[in-house]
Amino acid sequence: DETGFVACTPAGIMELLARTGVDLKGKHVVVLGRSLIVGKPVALLALQKKAGANGTVTICHSGTSNLPAITRQADVLIAAIGKPEFVTRDMVKPGAVVIDVGINSVTQEVDAQRIFAAYPERLATFKKRGSVLVGDVHPDVARVAGALTPVPGGVGPLTIAMLMANTVRAAELRAR
């Protein structure tokens, strides 16, 4: 709809893909998560022919049978499942673009040590602060993915930018 507003996080994801030159035409996009806030809207945006996305989309969730086999088919994997470090290396096709939408706080040292065993700088951050933000994607995925958005600092700032864009658009529509 030309007069409607697009949810900010899905719009930010699409903006990120467009600005980094990731063309979804003919690509298999797997969305891991089915929420009304991120999962379903981003799946619909990735499908849109009119907007130029035109991807082939599969929507999955934590209860999907044989989930790793499906996520390994993704050219673009969008993880919005709300579970810290849920997506592991074995779930990602080599070279895939991985968008980590998750924002989870790790507050237990045992979890931080397990997750960041090979990442002393992140473990040091945890020890300094007593908590650390992590996404839905394990940091080891960076070793197999063609690209991986960081957490924090990846999708979040784009969500804010799209909120501002929607606010400006709303003001312009109201002024008419």
N, C-alpha and C positions, 0 to 999 in steps of 0.2 A: 504494500500500500504506500503510495507516494506521500500521504499525509501523516502516516504513523511514525513512531519512533522505534528504533532498533535498540534492543537491550544492550547496555554499554559493554559488558565483557565480550559477548559474541561479536559485536561491532569492532571492538579492539583487536580481537583475534584476526578477523578478516583484514583489518587495516595492516596489522603486522605482516600477514602473509603477502598482501599486495605490495607493501613497501620493501619487502626483502626479496621480491621477485619470484615468489612461490606461486606458480600457476596451477590451479586446481583442475583445469580442463583435462578430463580423461584420467585423473588421478583417483586412487582409492583413498578416501578419507574415512578413518575410523574414529568415531566419537565414543569415548569411554565415560559414560555418565548420561543420565536421561532427565536431568532436572529441567524445570521450566525456566530457570534463570540462565543456564549456560548450555547444557547438553542439547536439548531439543532446538533452541533457537540457532545455535551455531551449526547444527546439522542442516537445518532449513536454509541458512545462508550459504553453506557450502554447496547445496544442491541448485541454487538459483541460477538459471540460465541468463535471465535478464541482467543480473548484476555481473555476469561474466565469470562466475565461479565455476559452475557446471561440473562439479565433482561427482563421483559415485560414492554414496555415503552409506556406512553401516553404523548403527547405534548399538552399543553394548553396555553392559553393567556388570557389577560384581557377581551376579548370579548367572551370567551367560555361560553356557556349556562350552568347554574347550576354548576359553577366552584367549589364551596365548596364541593359539593357531590363527585366530581371527586378527588379533592385533599385529601379528607378524606379517600380515598381508598389506598393512597400511603403508601407503606412500607418505601420508600425513596422519599422525596420531595425535588426537586432542584428548588429553587426560583431565577430566573434570569429575572425578569420582569421590573426592573428599576423604581419601584414605592415604595417610602418609606413606610415601615410598612404595606404593602399591605396584607401579609399573617397574619391572626389572628388565635387565639386558635381554634375557631370553624371550621377552615379549615384543621385541622391536626388530624390525627388518633393518639390516645394515643400510645406512644411507638415508633412512627415513627422517622426515622433519617431525620433531616431537614438540608439541605445545603443552607446557605444564601449567594448568590453570589452578592447581591446588595451592592452598595456603593453610598449613597445619603447624601447630606449635609442638615441638618436642621438648618435654620438660623432665623426662627421666634420663639419668645418666646412662643407664644400661642400654636404652634405646639409641641415644646419641653415639655411644661407643660402637654399637652394632652397625648403625647406618654409616658412620663416618670413620670406620676403621682405617680406610685408605686415604682419608682426607684430613690430615692433622690440623690444617688451618680452620676448618669448620668445627672440629672437635674443640679447638682452642677457643673459638667464639662461644661455643656452648658452655665451656668451663668458666669463661669470663662473665657471661650473662646469666647462666643458670637455665637458659632455654635457647632454642634456635628455631627459626622458621624453615620449614621444608615443604616441598611440593608433593604431588601425587606420584612423581617420577623419581626413582632412585638415582643418585648422582652417577653411578656406573653406566647408566644409559648413554651418557655423553661419549663413551668409548666406542659405541656402535652406531649411534645416530649421526646423520649428516648435519643436523642442527638441533639444538635443545634450548628452549627458553629457560632463563634462570629464575629461581625463587629464593629470595624476593628480587624484584626489579625487572621482571619480564612482562607478563600480561597485566599486572596491577596498574602500572602507570598509564597503560593504554586504556584501561577501563576508566580512569579518571579523565583522560583526554576526551573520550567519547561522551562522558557525562557533560563535559564543558561544551562539546559540539551540540549535543541535544539541547542544552540550556540556551545556547545562542539561537539555535533553530526555533525553539519555542518562543523566544522573545521576538524574533523576526515575524513569525506567524501571528503572534498576538498584535504586533504593531500594524499589520495589514488590516 
